[in-house]
Amino acid sequence: MLHSISHKVAQFTESVIREMTRQALLHNAVNLSQGFPDFPAPAEIKQAACDAINADINQYAVTWGAKRFRDAIAAKTKWHLGFDVDPDREVVVTCGSTEAMIATMLALVNPGEEVIVFEPYYENYGPDAILTEATIRYVSLLAEGHAEDGNGNFWTFDPDELRAAFNDKTRAIILTNPHNPTGKVFTRAELQLIADLCIEFDVLAFTDEIYEHIWYPDTARDVRHISLATLDGMRERTVSINSLSKTYSVTGWRVGYAIAPPVLTDAIRKVHDFLTVGAAAPLQDAGAFALSLPQSYYDSLQQTYLKKRDFLLGVLNEAGFKCYKPDGAYYIMTDISGFGFADDVAFTKHLISEVGVAVVPGSSFYRQSDGGKQQVRFTYCKRAETLQAAAEKLQKLK
Ligand SMILES: Cc1ncc(COP(=O)(O)O)c(C=O)c1O
C-alpha cells in the first residue's frame, strides 16, 4: 500500500513526446520530436520580460490574470479572432494552454460524461479525460487523397461518424485547430457541421487554438484559421484556449489563457486558483506587450514556418517518407510503410539510435485505432542548421 499509486494515474504513462526529447539527448540525436523552437524568442519580447522583473512585477498577480494582460487578450481576440471579450469576466490566465484545458475539463465536465476528440490527437487530452473521469469518444481523421509526392493532400472526417459520436452523455468536443499532429486546418464547412451538432445536442466546445497564426495559404484551397466561437450560436458554448507558447516562441514561459462566457469562466477560475494560483506575473506583463505586436509579426512568423515546412517536406520525400503535407501547425505526419519496419516504435528507435534523428511514434496520437503503427511525426520548429543536420543524417535511410 505504501507505494501504491492512484487508480487514475495508473491509467496513463508519461508523455511519449517528452520522453522522445530525453531519448534525443541520450543519443545525441537531432531533435525533431517535441514542438519547441530551438531558436531564440524575439528580442523585444524577452526585453519586456526583463523590464517587468526590473519594474518589480514579481509578486502574485490576480489569480485569474493580471489586468493589463487580460485587457491585451481581449483587444487581440477582437482584432484577430473577431469576437468581443469582457476582460474582467471572461478570461482566465493559466500556466500554458495545458493548464487551461485540464482546468476547463475539471470545471465543466462531470465524471461519466463524454468528450469527443478527433483522432489522431494531441496526447494530453487522454490524461485530461482520465483525471476528469470522463470518457473520450474518438472520431477518425483520415488522410484522404494522400499523394505520394507529398502534395495536395488533406485530412478529412466522416460526418456520419461525427454525428454518431454525439449522444445524451456528450458534454463537450475538443477541437484542436490548426491540428496537431496532422497539420489539418478545419474548413468553414467542417466547423459549421461541428457547430450545428454542438447546438443540436447542447454540447460545449473546448478549442485548442495555440497554432492560430501558424497556417499556410494554398492556391488551390481556401486555407485559413477560423475560430469556432465566431460561428453563430457558438460563442456562448465555447471555451477558446490559447497560449503564448507557439506564437511567440516561448514554450518555457508557461503562460496561456481560456476565454469563455462568465458562468463557465467563474468555474474555470476556481479550479485554476487551487491548481496553480496563477501564471508567472512578469511573464504576463511581457505577454501584454507580445499581444500588442502588429500584423507584420504574424506575417513573418507564417513565412518563416512556410519555408521550414517546405524544406523538411523536400528532405522527407527524398528520404523515402510519404508525407501528409500540413496546412497548419509545425508538424509533418509521415507514412513509414516503405521502410519495412514492424511498427512505428521500432522505426523510431532505429531513427534515434542509428540515424541520429528523434521523432514521435505515430501510435502515441491514437487510442482507438492502430492508425499510427506506420506513422511518425516530425516537427520543423527548428533552426535552419538543425533541419539541415537532420537532412544529412536522414540520407542514411536511403
Ligand atoms: C495542440 C497542443 N496543445 C497544447 C500544447 C501545449 O501548449 P502550452 O505550452 O500552451 O501548454 C501543445 C504543445 O505542443 C499542442 O501541440
The ligand as a Gaussian input file, in Angstrom:
#p B3LYP/6-31G(d) Opt

LIG

0 1
 C       -2.255000      21.045000     -29.592000
 C       -1.406000      21.460000     -28.444000
 N       -1.987000      21.928000     -27.339000
 C       -1.265000      22.325000     -26.279000
 C        0.118000      22.254000     -26.276000
 C        0.867000      22.731000     -25.080000
 O        0.781000      24.114000     -25.065000
 P        1.232000      25.051000     -23.831000
 O        2.700000      25.236000     -23.940000
 O        0.477000      26.304000     -24.064000
 O        0.828000      24.369000     -22.573000
 C        0.784000      21.755000     -27.400000
 C        2.248000      21.660000     -27.428000
 O        2.844000      21.079000     -28.284000
 C       -0.011000      21.363000     -28.519000
 O        0.559000      20.900000     -29.623000

